[in-house]
Amino acid sequence: MGIKVPRLAKGKGYAGPEFYGCMNTGMRPSIFHSRKGFYIVGPELRCRDAMRWVDFSSVSVDNFVTDNKAQRVYIYKSRKAAVNKFMVLCGQQILNNWEMRQEHAELARKANSGDLAAALRMGNF
């Protein structure tokens, strides 16, 4: 993968690849360095919320799970563990985007050849 996480100053973050066909949804994988020194990894909006609302003095384990399993946020004390988790999330997103791109191309091919069902399913992209 060609993703390199830059040095993050406290209070700053870095975002990974966006979902296929989406723009500025706030769900792309992100990594943030909180002002308290912790690293937060997960969906962009949830990470921003965690930076504001999580009481880091009460975080005793490396993982913090939100109520919604699909929008899980991970909190790490070390940069190395956080970057590793961020790379895993980015890899999953890149693979998902590739699969969706393949499906989109196949539907476009079928729609151009006259398949009405494929043309209707193209609305999902």
N, C-alpha and C positions, 0 to 999 in steps of 0.2 A: 504494500500500500504506500502511496506517496504522501501520507499525512504526517506532518511533523508538528508536534505541539510546542509552541514557543514558550519561553519563560513567561510565567504569569505573575504580574505584580498583584499584591493583595487588592481584592475588590474587582479584579478583571477576569475575563473569561475568553474562551475560544470555542467556536461552534464547528461541528462537522458537517457532513453532507445532508442536504435537505431531502425530503421525501420526493419521489418521482412525480413530476407535474405540479408540485406545490411550491409556494414561495412565501416566506415569512409567516409560517404557521406557528412557530415556537415549539415544535416537536422534534426538531433535529437533535442528535446527540451533542452534548456540550460538556465542557469542563470549566469550572470556576474555582478561583482561589479566594476563599472568604477572608475577610479582614481579621478573623480570629486565627487564621493559619491553616484551616482545614481545606481539603479539596472536595468539591461537590461535582458529581458526575451523574448525568441523566438527561431527560428532555429539557430543552432550554428554559421554557417558562417555569417548570417545576424547580429547576436549579435556582433561578432568580428568586422565586418565592422562598425557597429554603434559606437562601442567603439572608433574607430579611426576617424570617419568622422562626427559624430553628434556634433553640437555646443550646448552643454548643457546649455549655458547661455540663449539660445533662447527657450528652452523647457519650456513651461508654463503649460502644462497639463500633466496628468499622462500617457497618451497613445500617442505613436508615431507610425504612420502607414506608412509602406513603400509603394511603387507603386504597388507591387505585393501582392494581398490579401492573397495568400497562404503562403507568407513568411513574415507575420506580425511580427513586433518587438514592444514590450511594454517597456516603460521606467517608472520606479517608483522611488519615493523619499524614500519610506520606505521598509525595508526588509520584513515585514510581508505581505504586498500586493504583492510584487514580488514573494515570496515563494508560496503564495496561487495560483497565476497565473501559476507558474511553475508546481505545483502539478496538476492543472487542465490539462495542456498540457501533462504531463506525463501520467495521467490517460487516456486521449484520445488515446495516442500512445500505451499504454498497451492493451487497448480494441481493437484497430485496429490490433495490432500484433496477438492477440488471434483469431480474426476473420479470418485473413489471414492464420494462422496456421491450423485452422479448414478446410478452403477451400483447402489448400495444402494437408492435410491428405486425404480428400475426393477424390481429383483428383488422388492422388497416388493409392488409393484403386481401383478406376475405371480403371486407366491405367493398373494396374496389372491384372485386370480381362479382359483386351483386348479392352477397349474403346480407339480407336485411337484419337478421338477428345480430350479426357481428357489428353492423352499423349502429344498432341501438346500444350494444354493449360498449361501443366506443365512447359513449357519454360518460362512462365512469372515469375516463382519463381527462 
